[in-house]
């Protein structure tokens, strides 16, 4: 690790994000530790999706256990492999299904966050559509030998577009979707930015009435709270036609379904989840992967959680032979095991090297120092049940900051401080007391 030169911009982003309790969008390979088996299982799914299949996975772990980190790792990997990704965190305003447009709000968030390798921070829909048109034009030019300014070229491109999107017409709402793609193409060729904006608005689910859509675009349909997932499947199929490998959808914070007070509303959300799950496993979706992040309680609570919906519980429950340390990672639920002390030590070595490189000082922390730190963290009261990588990382970066700013201090001085032990004990105590109510992850 010491020999790897990490750009200061990346090191600053990684350390600031981790100290703030959030997962950085960049620089993850520099600090990746463990999760080898989980990553391999998910990458197997990625191969299947690229070949025309579909997958659905839950990543389950306690808050701070590394769910968001693993999701971000996979997100970055699949973008490098030519996938389009879309991500959304559920909230009281964003659900899978709702009576006040909460499902449609989730769809809008996903489309807003569409990302590619060249546009990783979202907002990639226009880029994808324009790239698709350029690709179709190039194919038509090669096949016909016509120049772009030839009067017959536009008709040739029209025919090529119809060939490309004809398969979409076989899907639910596919005819209207394909028609709007054609409308966008004509607006693109004519330089009609207003018409392009109208089509983009429709794709983003922003038309509230069919009448308005009919008047402006000539289609008798809009994306609604009930059918938004059908359009996710359409986009996955279209993205493949547009030259991308497939589409991966990440939906985190399922706890916001768990927290819905009305049992009937919760059941409707789990019913939508079941539809998505069945579609991927039964081959009704293609080139589409769905990954959802949740806490154990959100999934396993038979009163309010995913397992309260019998059709999901019967499909997702572990078999008789899985147990901690020997999990079936080919099952729909990937349960994150805690990082071992050895893996945590390696992580701290990486962070120490990154910190010293960022602030340009000689790293004084030895392996023995790090072992003392790890033993101290793992010896807290209740640590075997409650300590998470997030807490350890935040503690370690804080200690590194203090040692850098106070060269006369030693690690042992800080670890033996009464304030340090008191603060950590309070944190663990509070976490145990409020576990059922503090289920929020950045």
N, C-alpha and C positions, 0 to 999 in steps of 0.2 A: 504493500500500500504506500510506503514511504517514497517509492520510486515513481509513483504515478502523479503527474503534474495535473492538478485540478484547477481549472480556470477560476480566478477569484470571484467572478460574478456568480458562477454556479455554487461555489462553496458558501458565499454569503447568503444566497437564496436558500440553500439546503439547511444551514444552521439556524437562520432566522425562522424558517417555517417550523422546523422541529422544536425549537425552543418555545414557539407559540402554540404548539400542540396540533399543528396541521401537517398534512403530507405535501411535500414540495412536488411541483409538476415536472421539474427537471432535476437531473443529477442523481436519480435513484440508483443506477448501477454502482455508483461509488460507495453506497452504504448498504447494499443488499446483503442480507445474511439469512441463512435458513430458507425455509419454504420451498426447497428444491422439489420435493415430491408434489406439492400442491401446484407449483408452476408447471411441472411436466404434465400433470393431469389436464390443466386448462389449455396448454399448448396442443395437446392431442385433440381437444375440441376444436381448436382453431384450424387444424388440418382438415377435419371433417367438414367444417363450414366452408372452407375454401374449395372443397370438392363438390359443393352443392347441398350439403346436409345442414342441420340446425342443431342447436344445443341450448339447454337451460340449466343453470347452476345457481345454487345458493352458496355464498361464502359466509359462514357463521362463526362469530367470535365475539368475545366481550369487548366493550369499548376500550380502545387503546391497545387491542391485541394485534393489530396489524391488518385489519380488513381493508381499510382505505389504501394502505401502502401496497398490498397485493393487487388490488384493483387498478391502482395507478401504474404499477409495473406492467400488468397485462395490457392496459390501455396503450402505453407507449410502445410496447412490443408489436401489437397488431397494427398500429398506424405505420410503423416501419415496414410491415409486410403488405402494405397496400390496402388495408381495411379502412372503412369509414367508421368512426365511433360516435356514439351519442350517449350522453350521461345526464342524469337528473337525480337530485336528492328529493325524496318525498317530504311533505310538510303538511300542516293542516290545510293549506290551499292547493296542494298537489297530491293526488291519490291515483289509484288505478281506475277508480270509478267514483262518481259523486253525483249529488243532486243539484249542485250549483257549479258545474263545469270543472270540478277538480281533476277529472280524468283528462279532459282536453288541455288543462293547464300543464299537466305532466307532458303531454305530447308536444305542446309549444316549447317547453323547456328543452326537451330532447332535440327538436329541430333547431332551436336557437344554438344549442351546443354541438351541432354536427361538426366534427373535426376530421382533418386529414393530416398526413405527414407534413404537407406544406402550409397548412393552416391549423395548427394543433390547439389553438385556444378557442375554437368555436366559430360560428358564423360562416361555415363553408358552403352553404347551399348554393349561393350564386356562383361561386367558383366552380363547383361540381357541374352545374348545368352548363355553364359557358365552356368548360373543358370538354364536356360530352358533345356539344355542338361542333366544336373545332375538330374533335376526333371523327365525327360522322362526315364532316365536310372533307377531311383528308382522305377517308376511305372512299368516298364517292369520286373524288378527283382521281385517285389511283385506278379505280375500277372502270371509270368512263373515259378517262383521258381528257376530260373537259377542264378548261380554265375556270377559275372562280367567277370571272366576269362574263362568262358565256351565258346567253339568255336561257339555255337549256339546263344549266347547272343547278339552278334552284329546284327545278322539277326532279332532277336526279337525286338531290339531297332529300327532298320530300319522300321519295320512294324508299330511300335508305333508312330514313327515320321510321317509316311505317314498318319496315322489316325488323328494325331493332326493337321496337316497342310492341310489336304484335303479340308477343307472349304475355305482356302485362294485361291484355284485354281478357285473358282467361281467369284472372284473379278477381276477387270481390272488389267492386268499384274500379276495376282496372281500365274499363273503357273510358270513363271520364278522366282518369289520371293520365292515360295516354293522349287524350285529346288536349289536355292542358299543356302537356309537354310540347305538342305540335304548335299550340298557340304561342308558347314561350319562344320556340324556334323562329317563328315568323316575326315576332316582335324584335328578336335579336337581329335578324337579317335587315329588318326595316329601320333599325335604330330607334324603335318606339319604347323608350324607357318607362313611360307611364304604363303601357300594357304589360311590360315585363314585371313591373312592381305589383300589378294586380295579380298576376299569376303567382308570384312569390308570396303575396299575402294569403292567397288561397292555400298554397302548400303549407304555410305556417299555421293554418287553422284559425285565421283571424276574421273570416266572414261569419257574421252572426245569424244571417238569414239566407234562405235559399233564393228569395226574391232578389236580393242584392247581388248574389253570385250570378244569377241568371241575366240580370240587366248588364252587368259589367263584363262577364266572361262567357255567357251563353251555356252555362252548365246548371243543371237542376239539382245539384247536390253540394253539401258542405260537410266538412269534417266535424264530427260531434263527439260528445262525451262517451257515447255508446260504441262508436265504431273506429276510434282513433288508432287502435292497435292494427286494424286491417291496413291502414296506410303505412304503418311501420313495415309490414310485410311487403307492401308494394315498393317502398323505397329500397328495401334490401334487394329485391329483384331488379329494380332499375339501376341501382349502383353497380350491380354486377354487369349489366348491359353497358354501363358507361365506362367499364374498364377497371373497376375496383375489385378487390378480392372478395369482399362481402361486407357485412355490417354487424357490429357488435354493440349491443345496448347495455349500459350499466345503470342500474337503479339501486340507489342506496337509501338508508334510513327507513327500512320497512317498519321500524318501531312506530312510525306515525300512523300506520294502519292499526297496529296493536293498540294504540292509545285512543282510537275512535270510540266514544262512549256508547254509541248506538249499535247494538249487536247485529241488527239487520244490515246496516250500512257496512259494517265490517265484513259480513258474509258476502255482500255484493262484490267487495274488493277481492276477497279470496276466490270468488267465482271467476272474476276476470283473470286472476293469477293462474287458476286452473286451466282456463282457455289457452293462455299463452304457453303453459307447460305442455298441454296435450298437443298443441299445434307443432311444437318443435320436435316432440318425440314421435309423432305420427306422420311426419313428413309433409304437413300442410304448409310449413314455412321452409324457405330455401335460402341458403347463404346468409343465415341470420343466427346470431348468438345472443342470448340474454343472460346476464349475470346480475343477481340481486344480493345485496349485503344486509345482514341482519344479526341481531344478538341471539344467543341461545334461547332466552326467555321469549323473544318475539316469535320464534319458530315453534318452540316446544310447549308453551302454555296451552293446555287443552281447553281452557275457558275462554281466552281471548286471542291466542296466537294463531299462527298458520295451522297448527294441529287441531284447532277447534273446528276446522272445516274437514269433515271426515274424508271426503274425496281426496284432499291433499295429504292428510295424515297417512292414509293407507298407501299412497304412492311414495311418500318421502321418508317414512320411518326407517330407521336403521334395522338391518337384519340381526339375527341372533349372534353373529360371530364378530361383528365390529366392536371395538373397545378402545379406550385411550391408548395410544401407542401403536395400534394396529387398526387404522381406519381404512375403509373402502373408499379410495379417492376417485373411483369411477362411478360412485353413486351420485345422485343429484345434489346432495348436500356435502360440501367440503367444510369440515369443522377444523378450525385453526387450533393446533396445539400450542402451548406456551413455548417461547424460545428457551432453550436450555441455558444453563449458566455459561457453558463453553461458547455457545453462539452469541450470547450477550457480550462476552469478553471480546470476541472478534469485532462485534459492532462498535464497542467503545474504542478499540484500537483504530478503527477506520475514522471515527469521529475525532479522536485526538490528533491524528495526522492531518485531517482536514482543517481543524481549528488552528494548529500551529502553522500550516501553510498559508491560511488566510491572513493571519496577523503577523506572519514572518518572524517567528521566534523558534528557538530550539525546544522541542517537546521534551519536558523533564519527566513525564509520567512513564514509569517502567511497567513491565508486565506484572510485577509484584504489586505495584500501586493499584493497577486496575483490578487485580484479583481481590485486594482488600475492599475496593469499592463495590464490586459485585457481591462479595460475601455480606457486606453491610446491607446492601439493598435486599438481598434474598433472606436476611435474618430478621427483617421487620416482622412485627406481629401481624399475622394474617397474610403474609406475602405469598404463601403457597397458593392461596385462593384469589388474592386481589391484585397483586402487583402485575403491571403490564409493561410492554416495551416502551410505550409512550412516557410513562412516569420515569422509568430509568433513564431514558434519553434526555428528558428535560432536566433531571437532576444532574446528569453528567455534563451537559452543556453549561449549566449554571456554574458548576464547580470549575470547569475549564475557563470560563470567563473570569471568575474570581481569582484563580491562580495566575492568569495572565496579567490581570490588573494589579495584583499584589504579589510581586516576585518573592517576597519574604515568607509567604505562606507555604505550608506543605499540605498535601492532600489529607494526611492524617490529622492535621490540625482542624480541618473543616469537618471531617467525618466524626471526630470525637467531640464536636461541639454539642452542648446540650440543646441549643436551638435547632440544630439539624435533626436530632432524634425526635424532639418534641413536635416539630412541624410534620415530619413523616408519619408519626403515630397518629396525629390528628387527621392527616389525609386519609390514612387507611381506615380509621374509625368512622369518619364521615362517610367514606365510600360504602362501608358495610351497612351503616344505618340507612343510607339513602339509595341503596342499589336499585330498588324498584322504581324510584322516582327521578333518578338522575341519568336516564338512558339517552344521553345526547353525545354524539361524536361529531367532531369537525370534519 
